[in-house]
Amino acid sequence: MAVPKRKHSNSRTGKRRAHDAKPIRQFSYCPTCSQSVLPHAVCENCGSYQGRANVLSAKQES
């Protein structure tokens, strides 16, 4: 069975793991109320989605 002859340095390990961090979440802004909102999500402040007003209130009535 293959076994490493020497320990990898912390620098070498860090270089390998440099791209493993979670990406920063991207936010967009609601065109109606200018609140920051996740992309492809209904605005929790005003309930609009992609220019349609009050998507949340229409869903709750049904």
C-alpha positions in Angstrom: 0.0 0.0 0.0 1.3 3.4 -0.9 2.2 5.7 2.0 3.5 9.3 1.8 7.2 9.5 2.7 6.9 13.0 4.1 4.2 15.2 5.6 2.7 17.9 3.3 3.5 21.4 4.6 0.7 23.7 5.8 1.5 26.0 2.9 0.9 23.2 0.4 -2.3 22.1 2.1 -3.5 25.7 2.1 -2.8 26.1 -1.6 -4.9 23.0 -2.3 -7.8 24.3 -0.2 -7.7 27.8 -1.5 -10.8 27.3 -3.7 -12.9 25.3 -1.1 -14.5 28.3 0.6 -18.2 28.9 0.1 -19.0 31.6 -2.5 -20.5 34.9 -1.4 -24.3 34.9 -1.8 -25.4 37.2 -4.6 -28.3 39.6 -3.9 -30.4 41.6 -6.2 -32.8 44.4 -5.4 -36.6 44.4 -5.6 -37.7 46.9 -8.3 -40.8 47.8 -6.3 -39.5 48.4 -2.8 -35.7 48.4 -3.3 -35.2 45.7 -0.6 -32.3 43.3 -1.1 -33.7 39.9 -2.2 -32.2 36.6 -3.3 -32.4 36.0 -7.1 -35.4 33.9 -8.3 -37.2 34.5 -5.0 -40.3 36.4 -3.9 -39.6 39.6 -2.1 -40.6 39.1 1.6 -41.2 42.8 2.1 -43.7 43.6 -0.6 -44.6 40.1 -2.0 -43.7 40.9 -5.7 -41.8 38.6 -8.0 -40.4 39.6 -11.4 -42.7 42.6 -11.8 -45.8 40.8 -10.7 -47.3 42.5 -7.6 -48.4 40.7 -4.4 -47.7 37.1 -5.5 -47.7 36.1 -1.8 -51.1 37.5 -1.0 -52.7 35.8 -4.1 -51.2 32.5 -3.0 -52.6 32.8 0.6 -56.1 33.6 -0.6 -56.3 30.4 -2.7 
